[in-house]
Amino acid sequence: MILGLDVSTSITGATVLDNDGNIIYNEAWDTRKFKNFFEKVTHVEKNIKELCSKCNGIERVYIEQSLQSFRSGFSSAKTLSTLARFNGVVSWLVYRILQTEPQYIAAISARKACGITVPRGTKAKQVVIEHILKNVPQIEIEYTKHNNVKPHCYDKADSWVVAMAGHIKSS
């Protein structure tokens, strides 16, 4: 089995695929209510442990690589630093709990492996959701009362992309 993680300090997506690429688990762990970095880490740790009790036999773990550079209009240095630190701590938790060294995959590489192409000027998250809606009906996409995709669904979708890219890579 493969675990794919889309790590974020607000919502972390997690998907487990069996050896045939079928979804066993697809959830989002919301840490927005926790204001303290260590409370967020503790919440993710608790979820990883619960995941292990539900999905015994995870052999490989793929984590979306955290952003490595600035892009105008996006994250600040402080945000990138916090995300990299959180990604590192979650990576350590995965290693400690699952006894498996995680592998990192860039979002662009993961999408490419899954056959998802993001046209210039288009938001990647929206393209991924459209791909999920057309091709992966097992992932439940929820909407707000104004018919917008709920935030956690983007993380669930991204974690599937990471897990599926890992599955394709390891096949």
C-alpha positions in Angstrom: 0.0 0.0 0.0 1.0 3.6 -0.7 0.3 6.7 1.5 0.3 10.0 -0.3 0.3 13.2 1.8 -0.3 16.8 0.8 1.1 18.5 3.9 0.0 22.0 5.0 -0.3 23.9 8.3 -4.0 24.4 7.6 -5.3 21.1 6.1 -3.3 18.0 5.3 -4.7 15.6 2.8 -4.0 11.9 3.1 -4.7 9.1 0.6 -3.9 5.4 0.9 -3.9 3.3 -2.3 -3.7 -0.5 -2.4 -1.2 -2.2 -4.7 -3.6 -1.9 -7.7 -4.1 1.8 -7.2 -7.5 1.6 -5.6 -8.4 4.1 -2.9 -8.5 2.6 0.6 -8.5 5.9 2.5 -9.0 9.5 1.4 -9.3 12.2 4.1 -8.3 15.7 5.1 -7.0 16.5 8.5 -8.0 20.1 9.4 -5.6 21.9 11.7 -6.9 25.4 11.2 -8.5 25.6 14.6 -5.1 25.0 16.3 -3.1 28.2 16.6 0.0 26.6 18.0 2.5 24.8 15.7 2.9 21.9 18.1 -0.8 21.4 18.5 -1.1 21.1 14.8 1.8 18.6 14.8 0.1 16.6 17.6 -3.2 16.5 15.7 -1.5 15.2 12.5 0.4 12.6 14.6 -2.9 11.4 16.1 -4.3 11.0 12.6 -1.3 9.2 11.3 -1.6 6.7 14.2 -5.3 6.2 13.5 -4.6 5.8 9.8 -2.1 3.0 10.7 -4.7 1.2 12.7 -7.2 1.3 9.7 -4.7 0.7 6.9 -2.1 -1.9 8.1 0.7 -2.6 5.6 1.7 0.8 4.2 5.0 0.1 2.5 5.7 3.4 0.7 5.0 7.0 1.6 5.1 10.0 -0.8 4.9 13.5 0.4 4.4 16.6 -1.8 7.6 18.5 -1.8 7.2 21.9 -0.1 7.6 25.0 -2.1 11.3 25.9 -2.6 11.1 29.4 -4.0 9.2 32.6 -4.0 6.6 33.4 -6.6 5.1 36.9 -6.8 1.6 37.1 -5.2 2.1 33.9 -3.3 3.7 32.9 0.0 6.0 35.0 2.1 9.4 33.9 3.5 7.8 33.3 6.9 5.1 31.1 5.3 7.6 29.1 3.3 9.7 28.6 6.3 6.8 27.5 8.5 5.6 25.1 5.8 9.0 23.6 5.3 9.4 23.1 9.1 5.9 21.5 9.3 6.7 19.3 6.3 9.9 18.2 8.0 8.2 17.3 11.3 5.4 15.4 9.5 8.1 13.6 7.5 9.8 12.6 10.8 6.4 11.4 12.3 5.9 9.2 9.2 9.3 7.7 9.5 9.0 7.1 13.3 5.4 5.7 13.2 5.5 3.8 9.9 9.2 2.9 9.9 9.3 4.0 6.3 11.4 6.8 4.8 9.1 9.1 2.9 10.0 10.1 -0.7 9.2 13.6 -2.0 7.6 14.5 -5.2 7.0 17.9 -6.7 3.4 18.9 -7.4 4.1 19.5 -11.1 5.8 16.1 -11.4 2.9 14.4 -9.6 0.3 16.0 -11.8 2.2 15.1 -14.9 2.5 11.5 -13.9 -1.3 11.4 -13.4 -1.9 12.9 -16.9 -3.0 16.3 -15.5 -1.9 19.3 -17.5 -2.4 22.8 -16.2 -2.8 25.3 -18.9 -1.0 28.7 -18.5 -3.1 31.2 -16.5 -5.2 28.4 -15.0 -5.3 27.5 -11.3 -3.8 24.1 -10.7 -6.1 23.3 -7.8 -9.2 23.8 -10.0 -7.7 21.7 -12.8 -7.0 18.9 -10.3 -10.6 19.0 -9.0 -12.0 18.8 -12.5 -9.8 15.8 -13.2 -11.0 14.2 -10.0 -14.7 14.9 -10.8 -14.3 13.3 -14.3 -12.0 10.4 -13.4 -12.0 9.5 -9.7 -15.6 9.4 -8.4 -14.5 7.6 -5.2 -13.2 10.9 -3.9 -16.1 12.9 -2.5 -16.1 16.5 -3.5 -18.3 18.7 -1.2 -19.6 22.2 -1.9 -20.5 25.2 0.1 -24.0 26.7 -0.1 -22.7 29.0 -2.7 -21.6 26.0 -4.9 -17.8 26.5 -4.2 -15.6 23.5 -3.5 -15.0 23.2 0.2 -11.3 23.8 1.0 -10.5 20.4 2.4 -11.5 18.7 -0.9 -8.5 20.3 -2.6 -6.2 18.7 -0.1 -7.9 15.3 -0.5 -7.6 15.6 -4.3 -3.9 16.7 -4.1 -3.1 13.8 -1.7 -4.6 11.4 -4.3 -2.4 12.9 -7.0 0.7 12.4 -4.8 -0.3 8.8 -4.0 -1.2 7.9 -7.5 2.1 9.4 -8.8 3.9 7.3 -6.3 2.0 4.3 -7.4 2.8 4.9 -11.1 6.4 5.6 -10.2 6.8 2.4 -8.2 5.0 0.2 -10.8 
